[in-house]
Amino acid sequence: MSKFRDAFDRLAQDEKNQDIDVAIRSWCDEIGYGDSYQQIKKELYSWIEDGWVVDNISKIYNQLLRSTMEYGKKNTHMPVFPLWDDLVGNPILQGAKDGIESIVKDTKNRIKKMDIKLILIIAFVLMSIGLVLWILKLEKEKKSNDKREIKTFPLEIERVPQGSQEKTIFLLILDAEGSKKIIPNLRSEGKITSEMVHILSSTSIIMALWQGTQEEFTKKELNKSFDCSPNSEVSEYDVYVVEIELAKREIEFERNANAMSRYNAFKRLANKPDSHKITKVSQRLPKEAYNNPHLYR
């Protein structure tokens, strides 16, 4: 809870969060989903525009309004939210679905008059709804694509002769600032732990990745990522390079796999410590460390 309060108080100091869209994006950044803001926002707005939501939110709004206004009459110290002042009886909110754009536009204008802390609370709730909807969508896509992925990815694996003991190398390029808290643990533990999963799977922290055989790793000169010289001064674009030896190839770490699939793969590795071993963690390196065309996001 203290982390939430710290984040909340910090965001409340930024006047830009008076805008509800900016506030939603700020919350996305706080939880490591800044790169997914547009997808989250898209799912949120699709939900808002749904006819069922429009019909039912008007009923909930009006009931909540009446209760609040009645309570306000008895308790004069209670503030009346300006957003609610003239929504009761608004024909748009009584089910006029074609007026959703007017609702959103009018609501945003009214929200701007609110206290920034109230805006941040609303933004947090909306961001949470959008995030859950997006994750559910990813899960649905994953299930529908499972058969196709199973047919596609093993083609690469089959190139390794049966009975071969050649190990799978997994290379991670991590944003230095975003991952600096777990770098010491990666070095000392030599394993991925459950506490690291959220950070390692964040789309704003993984700058690039790759997996393949030891032979491919050397042939494609990916090992040279560790040879890059550190900068004399720290830069916001610096990275850490992490080499992990996997017991088997993980399809979720292939090119074009979605964020939720990768999260599940990291979680699986954390639950099976014998399935991997961290073999090397670089110093803090400049962005040139991942200037290799075979790396992907």
Secondary structure, DSSP 8 states (H G I E B T S, - for coil): -HHHHHHHHHHHT-GGGGSHHHHHHHHHHHTT-GGGHHHHHHHHHHHHH-HHHHHHHHHHHHHHHHHHHHHHHH-TTS---GGGTTTTT-GGGGT-GGGHHHHHHHHHHHHTTS-HHHHHHHHHHHHHHHHHHHHHHHHHHHHHHHHHHHHHTHHHHTTS-TT----EEEEEEEEHHHHTTTHHHHHHH-S--GGGHHHHT-TTTEEEEEEEEHHHHHHTTGGGGGGS---SS--TT-EEEEEEEESS--GGGSTT--HHHHHHHHHHHHH-GGGEEEEEE--SB-GGGG--TT-B-
